[in-house]
Amino acid sequence: MRLLLYNIRYGTGHKNGYHSPLPFTGFFKKTGVNLQRIINFIASINPDIIALVEVDSGSYRSGKFCQAEIIAKELGFNFVVENKYPNDSLAQMVPVLNRQSNALLTRQGIEQHQFHYFEQGVKRLIIQIDLREIAIFIVHLSVKYRHRQNQLEYLHNLTREADKEVIIAGDFNTFWGSRELNLFLAATGLKNANVSNAPSHPSHAPQRQIDFILHSNGIKINNFYIPDVRLSDHSPLVCDFSYI
């Protein structure tokens, strides 16, 4: 099985294109051209499962279309997508922000899915997808250290309830380094698929390991690599795995 984790930054691009003609103006630009580049890249990787962070689910940037649905239709995947913010969040009242989501796409049939929400932080969504042999959790953790630690505790309790092998994939925003996860990994027994701790952010000159694929002991990692792709400020993570 091949898993692709990619924070696509809503398809808004990176570096020169993102900051032209003014800093951060890329956040407001139309995304159709860059999204097609992302789709072409995904197709070249040929994944079985795609975990997407920062997906536009239908703002004016994407022409009112959900990017996860566009990718799924073009590549023949099933998909689940949901807004990152809980219903009572002020972000739900702000245009563009209320279409910022995460998603999971898979060639397999989805047995069931659930949306959980952290108790702290702005971005609170946890997507849980149950496939035949595995439960996959997609997260985007807070930029605040204290919130991240509380979110990890919540995630620990949630994954303990899974009766299958587990993968947690997402943008963990571990700005203090991967050591932030040491206690979480020890408590859960999960392992980091990125055994060399290779950085993935920013994509033009990676310095930080903030994107993670964590897995339970019953999953064997056959290959892991980070392609040099600069369609977002994050590099994608590619992980080939099998079951022990």
Secondary structure, DSSP 4 states (H G I P E B T S, - for coil): -EEEEEE-GGG---TTTTTSSSTTGGGGS--HHHHHHHHHHHHHH--SEEEEEEEESSSGGGTT--HHHHHHHHHT-EEEEEESS-TTSGGGGSTTGGGEEEEEEESS---EEEEEE-SSSS--EEEEEE-SSEEEEEEE--SSHHHHHHHHHHHHHHHHT-SSEEEEEEE---TT-GGGGHHHHHHH--EES-TT----BSTTS--B--EEEEE-TTEEEEEEE-----SSSSPPEEEEEEE-
